[in-house]
C-alpha cells in the first residue's frame, strides 16, 4: 500500500482503533501492531514503537470522556501509570534485544492467550 490509498487506510484504521479503545478499553496495540505489520509492512519493532506513540493521545481522549462521567479511579490509574512507565522502559529494552521474528512470535502468543482467556470467561460467566 502506498500513496493516497495508504493515508486513507491509516485514517480509517485510526478511527477504528480509537472507537475500539474507547468502547472496549483495549490498548490500541492489540489492533494497531497486526495492522501495521501485515497491511502496512512495518517491521515488528517499528510497528510496536509506532503503536506506543499512538496510545498517548487516544488514551488521554478516552480517559477525559470517561472522567467527565465520573467513571474510573484516577488515583489508582496514576499509581498504575507510574509503575507502568517503568515497566514500559524495561519492556522496550527487551523488545530491542529480541530479533524481529522472535518478537512477532511473543506478540502473537500473547494476543492468542488473551483471546482464549476472554472466550473462556465469556462462556463460563455469561452476562
ChimeraX commands (.cxc) that place a marker at each C-alpha (Angstrom):
marker #1 position 0.00,0.00,0.00 radius 0.5
marker #1 position 1.35,3.40,-0.94 radius 0.5
marker #1 position 0.33,6.99,-1.58 radius 0.5
marker #1 position -3.23,8.17,-1.03 radius 0.5
marker #1 position -4.50,4.62,-0.51 radius 0.5
marker #1 position -2.15,4.20,2.44 radius 0.5
marker #1 position -3.24,7.50,4.02 radius 0.5
marker #1 position -6.94,6.67,3.65 radius 0.5
marker #1 position -6.37,3.22,5.15 radius 0.5
marker #1 position -4.36,4.70,8.05 radius 0.5
marker #1 position -7.02,7.33,8.75 radius 0.5
marker #1 position -9.84,4.77,8.66 radius 0.5
marker #1 position -7.92,2.38,10.84 radius 0.5
marker #1 position -7.05,5.19,13.26 radius 0.5
marker #1 position -10.74,5.93,13.73 radius 0.5
marker #1 position -11.45,2.21,14.21 radius 0.5
marker #1 position -8.68,1.88,16.83 radius 0.5
marker #1 position -9.95,4.96,18.64 radius 0.5
marker #1 position -13.52,3.64,18.74 radius 0.5
marker #1 position -12.36,0.19,19.86 radius 0.5
marker #1 position -10.16,1.71,22.57 radius 0.5
marker #1 position -13.00,3.80,23.93 radius 0.5
marker #1 position -15.60,1.05,23.63 radius 0.5
marker #1 position -13.60,-1.95,24.81 radius 0.5
marker #1 position -10.87,-0.35,26.89 radius 0.5
marker #1 position -8.25,-2.15,24.82 radius 0.5
marker #1 position -4.86,-0.73,24.14 radius 0.5
marker #1 position -4.60,0.19,20.50 radius 0.5
marker #1 position -1.53,-2.02,20.17 radius 0.5
marker #1 position -3.60,-5.17,20.08 radius 0.5
marker #1 position -5.16,-3.85,16.89 radius 0.5
marker #1 position -2.53,-1.50,15.52 radius 0.5
marker #1 position 0.52,-3.76,15.64 radius 0.5
marker #1 position -1.02,-6.51,13.46 radius 0.5
marker #1 position -2.36,-3.87,11.06 radius 0.5
marker #1 position 0.96,-2.06,10.82 radius 0.5
marker #1 position 2.93,-5.25,10.24 radius 0.5
marker #1 position 0.51,-7.10,7.94 radius 0.5
marker #1 position -1.17,-4.31,5.96 radius 0.5
marker #1 position 1.39,-1.51,6.03 radius 0.5
marker #1 position 4.51,-3.66,6.04 radius 0.5
marker #1 position 6.34,-2.20,9.04 radius 0.5
marker #1 position 8.78,-4.37,10.92 radius 0.5
marker #1 position 7.61,-5.73,14.27 radius 0.5
marker #1 position 9.88,-3.31,16.11 radius 0.5
marker #1 position 8.66,-0.30,14.11 radius 0.5
marker #1 position 5.01,-1.31,14.48 radius 0.5
marker #1 position 5.31,-1.65,18.25 radius 0.5
marker #1 position 7.15,1.68,18.56 radius 0.5
marker #1 position 4.54,3.41,16.40 radius 0.5
marker #1 position 1.75,1.87,18.44 radius 0.5
marker #1 position 3.25,3.18,21.67 radius 0.5
marker #1 position 3.22,6.73,20.31 radius 0.5
marker #1 position -0.41,6.34,19.16 radius 0.5
marker #1 position -1.53,5.19,22.61 radius 0.5
marker #1 position -0.90,8.55,24.29 radius 0.5
marker #1 position -3.47,10.75,22.50 radius 0.5
marker #1 position -6.11,8.00,22.29 radius 0.5
marker #1 position -5.76,7.13,25.97 radius 0.5
marker #1 position -5.97,10.78,27.00 radius 0.5
marker #1 position -9.06,11.45,24.88 radius 0.5
marker #1 position -10.92,8.36,26.07 radius 0.5
marker #1 position -9.92,8.94,29.68 radius 0.5
marker #1 position -11.18,12.53,29.62 radius 0.5
marker #1 position -14.59,11.44,28.33 radius 0.5
marker #1 position -14.89,8.74,30.99 radius 0.5
marker #1 position -13.57,11.05,33.72 radius 0.5
marker #1 position -16.22,13.66,32.89 radius 0.5
marker #1 position -18.81,10.96,33.55 radius 0.5
marker #1 position -17.10,10.15,36.89 radius 0.5
marker #1 position -16.05,6.71,35.72 radius 0.5
marker #1 position -12.75,5.23,36.86 radius 0.5
marker #1 position -10.38,5.62,39.76 radius 0.5
marker #1 position -7.93,8.44,39.00 radius 0.5
marker #1 position -5.57,7.90,41.97 radius 0.5
marker #1 position -5.30,4.20,41.14 radius 0.5
marker #1 position -4.77,4.96,37.47 radius 0.5
marker #1 position -1.97,7.41,38.26 radius 0.5
marker #1 position -0.22,4.88,40.51 radius 0.5
marker #1 position -0.53,2.12,37.92 radius 0.5
marker #1 position 0.61,4.51,35.19 radius 0.5
marker #1 position 3.72,5.47,37.11 radius 0.5
marker #1 position 4.74,1.87,37.69 radius 0.5
marker #1 position 3.70,1.03,34.13 radius 0.5
marker #1 position 6.03,3.69,32.76 radius 0.5
marker #1 position 8.98,1.99,34.46 radius 0.5
marker #1 position 7.86,-1.37,33.11 radius 0.5
marker #1 position 7.49,0.12,29.65 radius 0.5
marker #1 position 11.13,1.19,29.62 radius 0.5
marker #1 position 12.20,-2.32,30.59 radius 0.5
marker #1 position 9.86,-3.86,28.01 radius 0.5
marker #1 position 11.13,-1.59,25.24 radius 0.5
marker #1 position 14.72,-2.51,26.05 radius 0.5
marker #1 position 13.79,-6.20,25.99 radius 0.5
marker #1 position 11.98,-5.78,22.66 radius 0.5
marker #1 position 15.08,-4.17,21.17 radius 0.5
marker #1 position 17.18,-7.10,22.38 radius 0.5
marker #1 position 14.97,-9.63,20.56 radius 0.5
marker #1 position 15.11,-10.44,16.87 radius 0.5
marker #1 position 12.08,-9.23,14.88 radius 0.5
marker #1 position 10.79,-12.75,14.25 radius 0.5
marker #1 position 11.07,-13.69,17.90 radius 0.5
marker #1 position 9.29,-10.51,18.94 radius 0.5
marker #1 position 6.47,-11.25,16.48 radius 0.5
marker #1 position 6.03,-14.75,17.95 radius 0.5
marker #1 position 5.97,-13.38,21.50 radius 0.5
marker #1 position 3.34,-10.82,20.46 radius 0.5
marker #1 position 1.23,-13.46,18.68 radius 0.5
marker #1 position 1.33,-15.84,21.65 radius 0.5
marker #1 position 0.31,-13.00,23.99 radius 0.5
marker #1 position -2.64,-11.98,21.80 radius 0.5
marker #1 position -3.70,-15.62,21.44 radius 0.5
marker #1 position -3.63,-16.25,25.19 radius 0.5
marker #1 position -5.63,-13.09,25.89 radius 0.5
marker #1 position -8.19,-14.13,23.28 radius 0.5
marker #1 position -8.51,-17.62,24.74 radius 0.5
marker #1 position -8.98,-16.21,28.23 radius 0.5
marker #1 position -11.67,-13.81,27.06 radius 0.5
marker #1 position -13.55,-16.60,25.29 radius 0.5
marker #1 position -13.25,-18.89,28.32 radius 0.5
marker #1 position -14.52,-16.22,30.69 radius 0.5
marker #1 position -17.34,-15.25,28.33 radius 0.5
marker #1 position -18.54,-18.83,28.05 radius 0.5
marker #1 position -18.21,-19.70,31.73 radius 0.5
marker #1 position -19.75,-16.46,33.05 radius 0.5
marker #1 position -22.40,-15.20,30.63 radius 0.5
marker #1 position -23.76,-11.75,31.44 radius 0.5
marker link #1:1,2 radius 0.2
marker link #1:2,3 radius 0.2
marker link #1:3,4 radius 0.2
marker link #1:4,5 radius 0.2
marker link #1:5,6 radius 0.2
marker link #1:6,7 radius 0.2
marker link #1:7,8 radius 0.2
marker link #1:8,9 radius 0.2
marker link #1:9,10 radius 0.2
marker link #1:10,11 radius 0.2
marker link #1:11,12 radius 0.2
marker link #1:12,13 radius 0.2
marker link #1:13,14 radius 0.2
marker link #1:14,15 radius 0.2
marker link #1:15,16 radius 0.2
marker link #1:16,17 radius 0.2
marker link #1:17,18 radius 0.2
marker link #1:18,19 radius 0.2
marker link #1:19,20 radius 0.2
marker link #1:20,21 radius 0.2
marker link #1:21,22 radius 0.2
marker link #1:22,23 radius 0.2
marker link #1:23,24 radius 0.2
marker link #1:24,25 radius 0.2
marker link #1:25,26 radius 0.2
marker link #1:26,27 radius 0.2
marker link #1:27,28 radius 0.2
marker link #1:28,29 radius 0.2
marker link #1:29,30 radius 0.2
marker link #1:30,31 radius 0.2
marker link #1:31,32 radius 0.2
marker link #1:32,33 radius 0.2
marker link #1:33,34 radius 0.2
marker link #1:34,35 radius 0.2
marker link #1:35,36 radius 0.2
marker link #1:36,37 radius 0.2
marker link #1:37,38 radius 0.2
marker link #1:38,39 radius 0.2
marker link #1:39,40 radius 0.2
marker link #1:40,41 radius 0.2
marker link #1:41,42 radius 0.2
marker link #1:42,43 radius 0.2
marker link #1:43,44 radius 0.2
marker link #1:44,45 radius 0.2
marker link #1:45,46 radius 0.2
marker link #1:46,47 radius 0.2
marker link #1:47,48 radius 0.2
marker link #1:48,49 radius 0.2
marker link #1:49,50 radius 0.2
marker link #1:50,51 radius 0.2
marker link #1:51,52 radius 0.2
marker link #1:52,53 radius 0.2
marker link #1:53,54 radius 0.2
marker link #1:54,55 radius 0.2
marker link #1:55,56 radius 0.2
marker link #1:56,57 radius 0.2
marker link #1:57,58 radius 0.2
marker link #1:58,59 radius 0.2
marker link #1:59,60 radius 0.2
marker link #1:60,61 radius 0.2
marker link #1:61,62 radius 0.2
marker link #1:62,63 radius 0.2
marker link #1:63,64 radius 0.2
marker link #1:64,65 radius 0.2
marker link #1:65,66 radius 0.2
marker link #1:66,67 radius 0.2
marker link #1:67,68 radius 0.2
marker link #1:68,69 radius 0.2
marker link #1:69,70 radius 0.2
marker link #1:70,71 radius 0.2
marker link #1:71,72 radius 0.2
marker link #1:72,73 radius 0.2
marker link #1:73,74 radius 0.2
marker link #1:74,75 radius 0.2
marker link #1:75,76 radius 0.2
marker link #1:76,77 radius 0.2
marker link #1:77,78 radius 0.2
marker link #1:78,79 radius 0.2
marker link #1:79,80 radius 0.2
marker link #1:80,81 radius 0.2
marker link #1:81,82 radius 0.2
marker link #1:82,83 radius 0.2
marker link #1:83,84 radius 0.2
marker link #1:84,85 radius 0.2
marker link #1:85,86 radius 0.2
marker link #1:86,87 radius 0.2
marker link #1:87,88 radius 0.2
marker link #1:88,89 radius 0.2
marker link #1:89,90 radius 0.2
marker link #1:90,91 radius 0.2
marker link #1:91,92 radius 0.2
marker link #1:92,93 radius 0.2
marker link #1:93,94 radius 0.2
marker link #1:94,95 radius 0.2
marker link #1:95,96 radius 0.2
marker link #1:96,97 radius 0.2
marker link #1:97,98 radius 0.2
marker link #1:98,99 radius 0.2
marker link #1:99,100 radius 0.2
marker link #1:100,101 radius 0.2
marker link #1:101,102 radius 0.2
marker link #1:102,103 radius 0.2
marker link #1:103,104 radius 0.2
marker link #1:104,105 radius 0.2
marker link #1:105,106 radius 0.2
marker link #1:106,107 radius 0.2
marker link #1:107,108 radius 0.2
marker link #1:108,109 radius 0.2
marker link #1:109,110 radius 0.2
marker link #1:110,111 radius 0.2
marker link #1:111,112 radius 0.2
marker link #1:112,113 radius 0.2
marker link #1:113,114 radius 0.2
marker link #1:114,115 radius 0.2
marker link #1:115,116 radius 0.2
marker link #1:116,117 radius 0.2
marker link #1:117,118 radius 0.2
marker link #1:118,119 radius 0.2
marker link #1:119,120 radius 0.2
marker link #1:120,121 radius 0.2
marker link #1:121,122 radius 0.2
marker link #1:122,123 radius 0.2
marker link #1:123,124 radius 0.2
marker link #1:124,125 radius 0.2
marker link #1:125,126 radius 0.2
marker link #1:126,127 radius 0.2
view
